[in-house]
Amino acid sequence: MAGLCEGGNEPSGSLKAICNEKFNVKITHTFLEKEHTQNEADSIHALIERRKKGRTIFTPEQWIMLVKMAKTSGNPYDVTEMAQSDLKNLKSLITDEKDNWNLTEEKEESSLVES
C-alpha cells in the first residue's frame, strides 16, 4: 500500500520512520495489555499497605518491623537495612563536562543530539 513503510503498518511520514531513515535508529514500541501488568512486587506492596492500615508509622525502624511481619505464612520478607553511606549520588554520571547523553554506546558523538 502506498504511503507505508516496508513493514506495511507504519505511515512513511511518521516520526518512527523519519528517525529510522535519517539516523538509522530502530524504535520498538511495547504496549501493556489490560490486566497483564501485575508482578510479584505489586502483591508485596499491597500486603504491606493492608498491614499498615490504621497504624501511624513514625520511624524507619517501625517500617522495617512492619515489613518483616507483614507476611503471616511462609518465610518473612527479607529486609536489608541501609545506612546513609550505602547510598550513592549518581548525578555526576550525567553532569560531567562531557555530557553522556551526547555519546553512543561506543563513546562516539551522537548525531541525535545537537551540540
C-alpha positions, 0 to 999 in steps of 0.5 A: 500500500502506498504511503507505508513503510516496508513493514506495511503498518507504519505511515512513511511520514511518521516520526518512527520512520523519519528517525529510522531513515535519517539516523538509522535508529530502530524504535520498538514500541511495547504496549501493556495489555489490560490486566497483564501488568501485575508482578510479584512486587505489586502483591508485596506492596499491597500486603504491606499497605493492608498491614499498615492500615490504621497504624501511624508509622513514625520511624524507619525502624517501625517500617522495617518491623512492619515489613518483616511481619507483614507476611503471616505464612511462609518465610518473612520478607527479607529486609536489608537495612541501609545506612546513609553511606550505602547510598550513592549520588549518581548525578555526576554520571550525567553532569560531567563536562562531557555530557553522556547523553551526547555519546553512543554506546561506543563513546562516539558523538551522537548525531541525535543530539545537537551540540 
